[in-house]
Amino acid sequence: MNDEIKDLEKQGFIETIKKHKTIFVSTIGIFFLILLSLFIYQEYQKKKIRQISDSFNKALILIQKNENKQASKILEEIIKTKNNFYSVSALNLVVEKQLFNNKNKILENFDFVINKSNLDKETKNLVIFKKILFLGKEIDEKTLLDNLNPIIQSNSVWKNTVTNYIKKYYLSKKEYIKAREFGSIN
């Protein structure tokens, strides 16, 4: 009797597959298409990152050869790729080597990286802080606090550094009461 039940189950399964053959084949086909698509997409992403890396290295070589104008164009393109690593690295290089004469253009690139890239929270906070450092002595109190207060209010690893920077800002302006709000005066 056990063998009869197993035979019926086998026949039922085989008949079900035969009956719904197109659905079964379609499901398997869709599954393999999805896997193939994922593989192709991953390869595309790897190729894209390699191209960005090659462009970044080319820009570094151009900087070494003092061909800064060409390097700055390449670096600006890299910034616009929204790549979490290379966009930030390209922006840092532009600022460090002073490749753009237009300060507003640099600030636009800072804002682009901060707002358009999918940076993790700490990297984003670092880029915000670097933007403030780039502005230097020209920064007004409102801009300083608007940009850095979110970092101070969070549990960011940059919280203490930013707090000390704001304290030093107020000390440089001889606003000792405000400086005291951001920590003891050394």
N, C-alpha and C positions, 0 to 999 in steps of 0.2 A: 504494500500500500504506500509505503514511503517512496518507492521508486516511481509509482504512478503519479504522485503529487509532484515530484521533481520533474518528471517528463512534462506534465501539464504546465508547470512554471516555465520550463525551458521553451516549450512551444509558444506559450503566451508571450514571453519576452521576444522571441524571434519573430513571431507574427506582428507584435507591436512595432518592432523596428522596421519590418517590411512595410507595414501599413503607413508608418510615418517616416518613411525613408527620406523624403525631401527635407523635412524639418530637421531630422537627425544630421544629415549631411550639411545642411545650411548652418546649423549650430556649430558644428565642428569647423566649418569653413570660416565663419565669423570669428571664432576663437583664434584660429591661426592668423587671420588677417589682423586682429588686434595685437597679437604677439609680434607679428612682422612690423606693424606700424610703430610699436613701442621701440623695437630694435632700430628701425630706420631713424626715428626721432632722436634716440640717444646718440647715434653715430653723427647725425646732423649737429647736435649740440657740441659734441667733442670737436668736430671739424671747425665749428664757429669759434670755440674757445682757442683752438690752435691758431686760427687766423688772427684773432685779437692779440694773442701772445706774440706772434710773429711781427705784427704791426708795432707792438710796444717795443720789442727788441730793435726793430728798424729805427724807431724814434730815438732810442738810446744811442744808437750808432751815429745817427745824424747830429745829435747834441754833441757827441764827442768830436765830430768833424766841424763843429760850429755852424752847422746848417740849421739854425734854430727855427727859421720860418717854416721850412718843410716839416720839421719835427713837431712844431706847434699845431699844424694842420692835422697831422696823424693823431696826435694826442687828443685833440678836440673830438675827432671822430670816435676815438676809443671811449671818451667820456660819455658820448651819446649812445654807446652800445648798452648801457645800463648793466654791464657786468659788474657784479659786486666787488670783485677783486681789482680788475684792471681799470674800471672807471675811477675808483678812488686813487689807485696808484698813479694813473695819468694826471689826475687833478693835482696830486701832491707834487709830481714832477714839474708841472706847469708853474706852480707857485714857487717851488724851490729854485728853479732855474730862471724864474721871471721871464717866461717865454711870451706872455701877452703884455702889451703895453697898456691896454685898456683895462683899467681896474673893474669897470662895470661888467666887462666880459668875463672876468674871473669870478666875480660875484654871481653872475648868471649861471656859470658852471657849478659853483658851490650849491646854489639853489636847485639846480637840475639833479645833481647827485643826491642831495638830501631828500628831495621830494619825489623823484621819479624812479630811483633805484630801489630794489628790494633789500636794503641793507638790514642787518640785524641791529637791534636797539643800541648796542654799545658802539658799533662802528658808526652808526648815524650820529650818536652823541659826540663821538670824536671828531667827525667831519664838521659838525656844528661848532664845536670848540675851535677847530682850526680856522674856520671862517672868521670867528671873532678875533683870533690872534692875527689873522691876515689884515683885518681892518685896523688893528693896532690903536694908536693914539687918536685916530680920527673918529672912533666910535663914540656915539652919544650914550648916555645912561639908559634911555628907554630901549634902544636896540640891544644893548648889552643884556639888560634884564629880561627882555622879551625872549631872547634866544637862549639864555642860560638858565632861567628859572625852571623850565621843565626838567632840566638835568638835575638841578638841586633838589627838586621835589621828588625825584625818583630815587631808586636804590642803585643808581648807576655807579660803575667803578670810577667814573670821572667826577663824581660829586665833590670829593675833597679838593681835587685839582681846580675845578671850576669855582668853588667857594673861595679858595685862596686867591685865584685870579681876580675875582670881584673885590675881595678885600684889598688887594694891591692897587686895583683901579681907584678905589675910593681914597686910599692913602696917597696916591699920586695927585689926587685932586684936593688933598688936605681936608677931606670930609671924614674926620675921625669918628664921629658918631655912627655914620653909616658903615664905616669899615668895621667897627666893633660889632655890628649886627651879624657880620659874617665870620666872626671868630675873634679870639684875643689878639691884640696888637703886640707883635714881638719887638 
